[in-house]
Structures are given as structure tokens and as C-alpha cells.
Amino acid sequence: MRIIFLGLAGAGKGTQAKVAAEHMGVAFVSSGDLFRFHQAEGTPLGLLAKGYMERGELVPDDVTIKMILERIGQEDAKKGFVLDGFPRTLRQAGALDRALKEGGIDAALYVKVREEELVRRLSDRVSCRRCGTPYQKELLDAQGVRKCPSCGGELYQRPDDQPEVVRRRLQVQRPEIASLVGYYASQGKLTEIEGEQGVEGVAREVSRALSKYASPAKTKRAIS
């Protein structure tokens, strides 16, 4: 299966996308992880993207598209993949459809969360400097955790997770998400997921959604 997860910042789509990929036995492809990998390795794509990011500019679609298409062309993604953070624009969505051919993606899951809840979540978010994994500070504080549970790296709050900055980010993202939702809805591939449930509740809803698109053989690998 070839699946994409859509949602505004803080909706939890990355968490759900990773779980879905693991349970279906397909590649999990995160645009954020790829950017960090290419920059750490000093690849031509990473250096090009870094230049734009250091100037506070958006990485051009051409750079992002090339990076993603290169990744999903690798052997482990040939039997399927779950995309997180891509596409972000209609141009990226069109490029993905053209590259995949054979009907494009199988399904687009839109994790829908109210703006006020997103602001609350992101304002309480900390990230690992080493691996980039995000966490809810309130939960870590309750457990007495001070380092990244995944790799032991330093935890910090990104400047763009301040409430006033979060609201501006959401305002910028909303039109593009709305366009993508309309794009995939017109193809009959979109399912909305209620993202304000607990993580397990969202996962169950994701599983039900994926079972609609999977063949009987694939359905057995869906999230239980």
C-alpha cells in the first residue's frame, strides 16, 4: 500500500504514520527525517536544502520532490510506503502521482484537530536535538524524564513552538492543507480521522480507514 498522512502541525500524523508503516510492514518515509539525514551526511541535496533553511526560506518544491522520489525508489519502499510530511503542496502531490503512475497513492488520511488544541499541544512540545523526535513536555515531566527516551539526546523547545508563532504557522499551513484535502477527496482517496482522541483511539480509526483500501492479504497486516 502507498499511503500519505495529512494534517496541520501538531495533529499527531507523524506518530500515526510510523505506527501504520510498522504494522503494515512497509517503509516509513518522513520528509523531516530525510532533510536531517541529508544535512548530517553533507549530501548535495542536504547542502542545498540547508542553504535555504539557514536563510529562513522554504525549501523549493523541486528539491523536496527530488529527495522524496529518490527515497521511495529504494528497494524497501517498492512493496509500499507511508509518507509523513509530503506532499505539502498541490505541485508536490501532482509530482508524486506522476512518478507513481498506476493510479498514484492508495489512500490519504487527514488527521483533523481543532486549532486551539494544536496550539496547546505545540506549546507543550519539546524535541530532541539529536534525533528530532517530538514529545509532550507535560508527560515527560510527570515521568521525571529529562533526556530523549529514544536516544538520550538533549530536549529543547523549538522557537517556532511558542503560542504566537504556532498560530502564524497554522495560518500559513491551512490553505495548503485544505487544497490537498480537496485534491485527494476528488479522487475518492481521502478519509478524515478524528485526531482529538487518545493515541490508541486514533490508531484504531486509522486501522479501520486503511482496511477499506487494502486487499484481503494486506488487510491482515493492518493495525490490530
N, C-alpha and C positions, 0 to 999 in steps of 0.2 A: 504494500500500500504506500501511496505517496500523499502525505498529509501536511497541511500547514495549520499553525495556530495563530489567530489574530487576537489583538486586544490592546488596550491602552497600557501605558507604563503602570506597573503595579497590579495588574489584573491576575497575575499568577500563571500566565500562559507558559512561561519557561519551565516551571515546576511540573505542570501537567504534560507538557510536550516531552520532557525527559522520561517521565513515568510511562507514558504511552509507547514511546520508542522501545524502552526496555522490555515491556510486556509483549510487544508485537515482534520483537527480535529484529528490528530494523535500525538503521543508523539515525542517531540524533544529531542534527546539524543546527548549531546556533551561530548566527551571524556575529554576535558579540564575542563568542569564544574564538571564532575564526580570525577576527580582527586582532585579538590579543595574541593568538598563536603566530600570525604572520609578522606582527611587530616584534615579538620576542625573538623570532628566528631571523629577523632582518631581511625578509624576502622582498623582492621588488614591489609586490603588492602591498606588503606591510609598510614599507618606507613611503610609498605613495600615499596610502591612507593616513599615516602618521602626520605627514606634512599638512594635510587638510585639517586634521583634528587639532593640531597644535595652533593653527591659526583661528580655531573656533568656527570652522566652516564645516558644512555637511559633506561627507564623502560622496562624490558623484555616483550616480546610478551605474555608470559603466564599470567603475572599479568594483563596486559591491556585486554586481551581476557576474562579472568575470570570476570573482572569488567563490561565489556560491556554486556556479555551474562547474567550476573546476572540482569542487569538493564532492558534489553529488555524482560526478562522473567516475569517482573512485570505486573500487571493487565492492567495498562493504555497503555501498548505497545502491547497488544495482538491483537488489531484491526489495528495496523500499527504503523510505526515509521519513522522518518527521522534521519539519522546518520550524525554527523559532527565530523570530526577528526578521524574517524575509518571507514574502515581499513586504516592503513598506510603502511602495508607490505603485500606481497603475502601470507605469512603464516597466517596473521590475516584474510585476505579475504577468504582463504580456511576454516579456523575455523568457520567463520560466515556462509558460505554456508553449512557446515556440520551440524551446530546447527539448522539452519532454515529448512533444508530439503525442501521438496515440491518446488523445483526449486530455492531456495535461495532468493535473493533480486529481486525486480521487475525492478528497474532501477538504473543506476549510471549516475549522471550528473557531467560533468567535466567543471568547470568554468575556462576558459582559458584566461590568461593575460600575456602580454609580460614582460620579466624580468625587463627592465628599469622602467616600470610602477609600478611593485611590489616594487622595491627599493624606488621609490618616495613615494608610499603610506605608506610603513612601516616606513620610516624615519620620516614621519609626524604623526605617530600614538602614542597616549597615551592610557594608560589602567587604569582602576580603581583598586586600591589596595584591595578594599573590595569585589566587585562582579566580577572583572576580565573583565568587558565589555570594548571592544576597541572603540576608537573614533579617528576621524581625527582632529588633533590639529588646523589646519587652520580654519576648520568650527567652532569649539568651540570658538576660539579667535574672529572670526567675530561676534559671538553672545554674546561675553562677558561672556562666561561660564567658571567657574574656578573649579567647582566640578562635580562629576559624575551626569549626568542628571537622571540616573536610581535610584541611592541610596544615592547620596550626598557624596560618598566616595572621598578620595584623588586621584587625577590624577597624573600619572608619566609616564616617558618613560622607557620602559624596556631596559636594556643594550644590548640585542640582536636585538634591532631595530635600532642600529647605521648602517649607509650605508655599511661599510666594513664587518660588521658581517652579515648583511642581505644577502649580496652576497654569503658568505660562506654557510649560511643556505640553500639558494636556490640551490646551487651546490650539497649539500648533499641530499636534498629532490627530486631533479629532476629525478634521476634514479628510485626511488621507485614509484613516480607518473606515470612515463612512463610505468613501469611494470603493475601497476594497470589498467591504461587506456587500455593497450593491453589485459589484463585478461578479463575485462568486455566487451570490443569490440568483443572479440572472442565468447562471449556468446550472442551477439546481444542485449546487455542491455545498451550500452553506448550512450550518447548524449553529444556533445560538446556545451557549452554555451559561447557566446562572452561576456567576463567579463569586457570589457573596455567601455561598455555603462554606462549610469546613472543607479542608483539602480532600478528605475522603469522599464527601458528598459530590464535590466537583468531579473527582476521578470516576465515580460511578456513572455520572451523567455523560462524561466523555466516552466511557466504555459503551454505553447504550447508543451513543451517536455513531461511533465507529462501526458497531455491528450492523448498522444499516447499509454501510458501503462495502463491507468486507464480503468475500466469498465464504462459503461454509468452512473451507480449510483455514482461511485467515481468521475467521471469527473465533476459532479455538484458541488463537494466540492473543485475543483481545484481553483487556484488563478484566480480571475476575472480581 
